[in-house]
Amino acid sequence: MPGTNQLTQQQTYKSSALLMGNSFQITVLATDEAYAQQCIAAAIAEIRRIEALLTTFNEDSETARINQNAGLKPVAVSGEVFDLISRSQKIAQLTQGAFDLSYGSVDKSLWNFDVHMTALPDPAIAKKSVRLINYRNIILDDKRKTVFLKEKGMRIGFGGIGKGYAADKAKALLQRMGIESGVVNAAGDMATWGLDPQGAPWTVGIADPDKKGAVFSALNISNAAIATSGSYEKFATINGKRYSHTIDPKTGLPVSGIKSVSIISASAELADAMATPVMVMGVQAGLYLINQLKNMACIIIDDQNQLYTSNNININISRT
């Protein structure tokens, strides 16, 4: 890692791009602008490559082929996609299905979350809408590198882990190109490394659940990642109770009780994947799980604006 004197000679270069349906911002420290822009362009190309692998909007993508053959036959995929699905399955087991790649199987023709909802859907209808969500029915063959969805109509999607994975891959590429400090911000899922221009850890803000564009708290992190999942951008209030757009895969009903979950971890992939499950699990079960895991921390804000943190974290509250 470069010393502070070297860091102060470097300049900050940033670029934003619409990738994976979200706004990504890449920040690097470098002494040469042309090389910095070359590195940023390479990182953007890497994210586009990952998007092409994981998207469900292109019928030729590996994900689309897996979904097209649900209930029919196993599909051979690249080692990269196979390994990502394999890691996702481990997270599904860890969270007892609160994280589940087959979330894409939710039947939106039966009902779909709407911020203008005035009543919850019938529980039987909601349950029917998620009947195909079951990570245990994603069958992996490690020898042949195939993926098989057991039930016809099943679909997988990487919305809960893809941005974090892309941020990690872009960070790794930039590091290989010699960029010793930077931040990849994948629509709020951030991978950081090195130090900021002042030689200090990067300061990242956690969104205020009640004030768009405002910061609730700040963290100083380096060589770590943070991801936030929340109901602050899309929620419905029914009979005075706030419901998130996040759906509990077991019931098909929107979750309530938590406004925001931020996960801090060594990798953006893991932080991204763990944020939504903690929202689904609730404050106490979510905190209990995170406190059992090494090198992971979380910050939870509940519907009453009560702040909870895991055992191994200190944060600076900037809210007034």
Secondary structure by P-SEA (a helix, b strand, c coil): cccaaaaaabbbbbbbbbcccbbbbbbbbbccaaaaaaaaaaaaaaaaaaaaaccccccccaaaaaaaacccbbbbbcaaaaaaaaaaaaaaaaacccccccccccccccbbbbccccccccaaaaaaaacccccccccccccccccccccccbbbbccccaaaaaaaaaaaaaaaaccccbbbbccccccccccccccccbbbbbcccccccccccccccccbbbbbbccccbbbbccccccccccccccccccccccbbbbbcccaaaaaaaaaaaaaacaaaaaaaaaacccccbbbbccccbbbbcccbbbbbccc
